[in-house]
Amino acid sequence: MALFPRPILTNGATHSAQQFRMLVRDLARSAEGITEGDDLKVTQRDTPGAGVVIGDGSGVIQGRANAFQGHYSICNIGSIDVPIAATGSTPRSDMVIIRVEDPEYEGSLNPAVDQIVYPQVISNVSSSATAIPDGRTGIPLARIDIPASTSTITTAMITDLRKVANPRSQRTLLTQSPTALSTDISGTSGAFTNFSTAPGWSVTIPTWATKAVLSLAVGQIRYNTAAYFGQIRATFGPSLTVQPVNLDDNQSGIRRGTVVLGDTLTIPWNYPGTTQTLRFQACGLSPNPGKVGVDGSTTLIADITFSEAPK
C-alpha cells in the first residue's frame, strides 16, 4: 500500500474514511476500549427483567477485518436496552459487545440507512471469557452468567469486561518536616493518634481517579525512653486507611529509625474532585513501655499515583 498522497487536513484535499480511521488509531495509540471509567457500563434494568441496559459514553474500536482498517470512534447518548434470552435446563454465559460492521470490509449494510455500530449479544461463550471469542470488530462490555431456568437478569450475574483505552494516571510526590517535637505517642491501647506537629497534606483527588497507590516513608522516626512496640499507618480522608506496619524497637534512650509503608486503595465514589487529608498516625500495643514521635529532624514522604479504571 502506498502513502496516502495528501495528509489529513490539507487545504483543498479530499480524504477517505480509511484515512480518518487511521488518524483515530494514531490518536488512540492503537488502543481500544472505553474513553472514561464510567462509559458504556452494563447494568440490570431498573426493574430487573429479560435484558440489560448499556449506559451512555464513548470509546474506540479497532477494525479487525483489515490490517489497515484503522479505528472507529463510537458514542452512545442515553441508554440502550439489550434483550437477553432466557436459559433452559442448563446455565449459559452471554457476552454483550459493541459491534462495528463496516461494509467497506464485511457484510452488506448500507451506512446511508443502516446502523453499522450496534450492541450485540454473543450467546453461549465460556463462563470465564473476557475477550470476544472470534475476530469480529467490536469491544466487550460485559459477560452475563445466567443460571438454568432463568429469565430475569440481575446485577449479580453481570461481570464487567470493559477496559479504558488510554487510562489516565497522575503521580504526586509530597514531603513535610515538622517544625517541632510532637507530643509523644505511647501506651498499649492500640488507639491510633496523629503526630501533633505533622499536619499531613491536603491532596486533590482527580475527577477520574478510581485507584491510588501510596508509598509512604518516615525518615527518621524518634523513639525514646524504653523499648517500643506498636504500629504506624496513615489515614486518607474520612474513610480510607493505609495498611499499618509494626514499630518494633527493643532499645532504650533516644534513637531513630526509618519506616516505610504503602497500600493500594480503591477510591470511594465521593472522593473524586475533592481534597482529602493524608496524615500519619501511630499507636502503642501491649507490652509497649516506650514512646515515639517526630521532630524537626524528621522528613515525611508521600508518593501517590492515581489511576483510572472502569467503574
WOMODA-V489896 format. One record per pair of residues at least 12 apart in sequence whose C-alpha atoms are under 6 Angstrom apart, sorted by the first residue. I is the first residue (numbers start at 1). J is the second residue. Records with the same first field share a line. If there is no record, write none. Layout:
I=J / J
This chain:
21=70 / 71 / 72
22=70
24=71
25=70 / 71
31=165
32=60 / 61 / 165
33=59 / 60 / 163 / 164 / 165
34=58 / 59 / 164 / 165
35=58 / 59 / 164
37=309 / 310 / 311
38=310 / 311
39=57
40=54 / 55 / 56 / 57
41=54 / 55
42=54
44=154 / 155
48=152 / 153 / 154
49=152 / 153
50=83 / 84 / 151 / 152 / 153
51=82 / 83 / 84
52=81 / 82
53=80 / 81 / 82
54=79 / 80
55=79
56=76 / 77 / 78 / 79
57=75 / 76
58=74 / 75
59=74
60=72 / 73
61=138
63=137
64=137
86=150 / 151
87=148 / 149 / 150
88=148 / 149
89=148 / 149
90=148
91=146 / 147 / 148
92=124 / 146
93=124 / 125 / 127 / 144 / 145 / 146
94=122 / 123 / 124 / 125 / 143 / 144
95=121 / 122 / 142 / 143
96=120 / 121 / 141 / 142
97=119 / 120 / 139 / 140 / 141
98=118 / 119 / 138 / 139
99=117 / 118 / 119 / 138
100=116 / 117 / 137 / 138
101=116
140=161
141=161 / 162
142=159 / 160 / 161
143=158 / 159
144=157 / 158
145=157
167=308
168=307 / 308
169=306 / 307
170=305 / 306
171=304 / 305
172=303 / 304
173=302 / 303
174=301 / 302
175=300 / 301
176=299 / 300
177=298 / 299
178=197 / 198 / 295 / 296
179=296
180=295 / 296
181=294 / 295
182=195 / 196 / 197 / 293 / 294
183=196
184=291 / 292 / 293
185=291 / 292
186=284 / 291
187=284
188=284 / 285 / 286 / 288
190=283 / 284 / 285
191=283
192=281 / 282 / 283
193=281 / 282
194=281
195=281
200=278 / 279
201=277 / 278
202=276 / 277
203=275 / 276
204=274 / 275
205=272 / 273 / 274
206=272 / 273
207=272 / 273
209=306 / 307 / 308
210=267 / 308
211=265 / 266 / 267 / 306 / 307
212=264 / 265 / 305 / 306
213=263 / 264 / 304 / 305
214=262 / 263 / 303 / 304
215=262 / 303
216=260 / 261 / 262 / 301 / 302
217=259 / 260 / 300 / 301
218=258 / 259 / 299 / 300
219=258 / 298 / 299
220=256 / 257 / 258 / 298
221=256 / 257 / 294
222=256 / 292 / 293 / 294
223=254 / 255 / 256 / 291 / 292
224=253 / 254 / 291
225=252 / 253 / 290
226=252 / 289 / 290
227=249 / 250 / 251 / 252 / 290
228=248 / 249 / 288 / 290
229=247 / 248 / 285 / 288
230=246 / 247 / 283 / 284 / 285
231=245 / 246 / 247 / 282 / 283
232=244 / 245 / 281 / 282
233=280 / 281
234=279 / 280 / 281
235=278 / 279
236=277 / 278
237=276 / 277
242=263
